[in-house]
Amino acid sequence: MLTAEEVLTSIGSTAALADVEKLWDDSMAAYPGAEKIPFLQDDAITSNRKATGFGDEMDGPFLRAAAAIRANEALARLSWHCFWRVFLSDKGVYPPSGWPEPEMLGEDRGLIYLLPAIGYVPLVRENHKRLGFPEDVTMETIAQVRHYCDDNFRRGHDGRPGIYLNQLGWMRYYTTDPYVRIGRLEFWLQPSSRDIYVYRNRKTGKTIAFPPAGVTYLMDGNRLGKPEEYEGHETFTSKLEYKDGCVIGTPLSPKGYAIQEEISLPLVDWEMVFSKGDVSLGMHIPSGGGMDFEKCADSLKRAKTFFTKHFPDTPPKAVVCSSWIFNTQLQEIFPPEANLCRFQRGLYLVPCASSPGEGLWFVFLRGWPLDFATAPRETTLQKKILDYLAEGHRWRGGQMFILMDDIDNFRDGTYLD
Ligand SMILES: CC(C)(COP(=O)(O)OP(=O)(O)OC[C@H]1O[C@@H](n2cnc3c(N)ncnc32)[C@H](O)[C@@H]1OP(=O)(O)O)[C@@H](O)C(=O)NCCC(=O)NCCS
């Protein structure tokens, strides 16, 4: 059996050995042989290519690369190891990190990882079949790997196909969890990990969210990242307690900041409708297609119908999401009518701890810190964010929720009356 080191040596670089070595023996124990790797079979490739929505012009590169990989024991083992670690490992998901692209594959070198990635098609199908999801939803969901390639990897690699290794780990969820794309957005049924407590007035329907006690906020109600980042800043700390039949706490404005005051809500009038641990739909925003308000509204509405139908015993209470897309600084950067601003105004925004480079990878396809001088300025989004950062602003991420009961009423200003 070839060792991980021998494989990398034959490819030309052992720089990634420490990562490639992880679970090598486990994946090699399951290695079916170069000619029998399921996702490198010609008929499987054509079928996976079609299912993921790649055009038939990709048959040539995919089949050519697969033949070259099958003919080279080191490449075949590396490609298998990638697939096994992402999709089959029973010891946790270990997406590849820093693995080399074999130069001998020329322009097809990114396909050594894209082929195992599109190999997730039968696994997603099986998962969705088990969950009783209809074929059209499965097909919509499966296309995500093409977006990873066409919207992200090609954009960062002069148009050649492949997949960023850091996006592979996420793909496992499509094969194991109730995770689907419905229209513009993706949704994942799971218990909410967001530490918020949402109350609704039984008569008026007004909604007020509280953070837990003890959260540090800047005086403008925003949060930073690590605790040491607050040194030298004036701050306040949230309060949350239950006393005399009331919940007393530091409220969060639906506009996405904490308000330095205490309010008291009598529990006879206010019901807690969502909190940590409740079933929710984690929302994810796949690349491409813009954030057209009506498309997003349609996606939310269809998700509500879908999950209510498929999980009648555990219906979600809210849709939640953490992303740079809910960073309220976007409202300083873009005009009020911009898609991103309108979408934010339709949701209850929640400040959260975040890093100064939160989510910027999705815009610049580069890690933090960004070199402002060389970061791409090809799109309006990139230019505006770079100009904003150059003014010295500390970038943030954000969170949001929308209660399931409010989705039919989703509009610009759902929580702003
Ligand atoms: C970024 C995004 C939310 C923009 O939505 P939108 O404001 O409706 O965007 P539009 O499609 O109208 O594009 C607006 C501008 O941003 C650019 N743009 C869109 N997505 C971009 C991205 N991921 N990176 C860089 N620029 C992008 C467009 O090219 C356009 O610029 P132009 O006017 O110079 O052509 C969305 O298109 C997207 O694809 N995001 C990537 C996925 C993501 O970040 N998910 C969250 C992960 S936590």
The ligand as an ORCA input file, in Angstrom:
! r2SCAN-3c Opt
* xyz 0 1
  C     -23.247     38.618     -2.439
  C     -24.721     38.376     -2.709
  C     -25.423     38.146     -1.406
  C     -25.173     39.592     -3.442
  O     -26.572     39.713     -3.604
  P     -27.101     41.031     -4.399
  O     -26.772     42.235     -3.619
  O     -28.542     40.814     -4.750
  O     -26.159     40.947     -5.605
  P     -26.231     41.104     -7.139
  O     -26.279     39.732     -7.731
  O     -27.281     42.090     -7.557
  O     -24.798     41.716     -7.352
  C     -24.446     43.020     -6.891
  C     -22.982     43.220     -7.182
  O     -22.215     42.391     -6.329
  C     -21.399     41.523     -7.085
  N     -21.325     40.228     -6.393
  C     -22.347     39.377     -6.141
  N     -21.900     38.324     -5.450
  C     -20.599     38.520     -5.248
  C     -19.596     37.792     -4.573
  N     -19.864     36.629     -3.960
  N     -18.351     38.291     -4.556
  C     -18.041     39.456     -5.167
  N     -18.954     40.206     -5.809
  C     -20.212     39.736     -5.861
  C     -22.052     41.428     -8.440
  O     -21.114     41.097     -9.438
  C     -22.584     42.821     -8.591
  O     -21.538     43.706     -8.954
  P     -21.571     44.529    -10.356
  O     -22.729     45.486    -10.182
  O     -20.249     45.191    -10.404
  O     -21.786     43.526    -11.411
  C     -25.007     37.086     -3.420
  O     -25.098     37.371     -4.781
  C     -23.996     35.977     -3.275
  O     -23.871     35.291     -4.200
  N     -23.291     35.744     -2.135
  C     -22.302     34.700     -2.006
  C     -22.746     33.707     -1.032
  C     -22.522     34.116      0.400
  O     -21.740     34.994      0.689
  N     -23.252     33.438      1.296
  C     -23.167     33.684      2.686
  C     -22.144     32.853      3.290
  S     -22.028     33.121      5.039
*
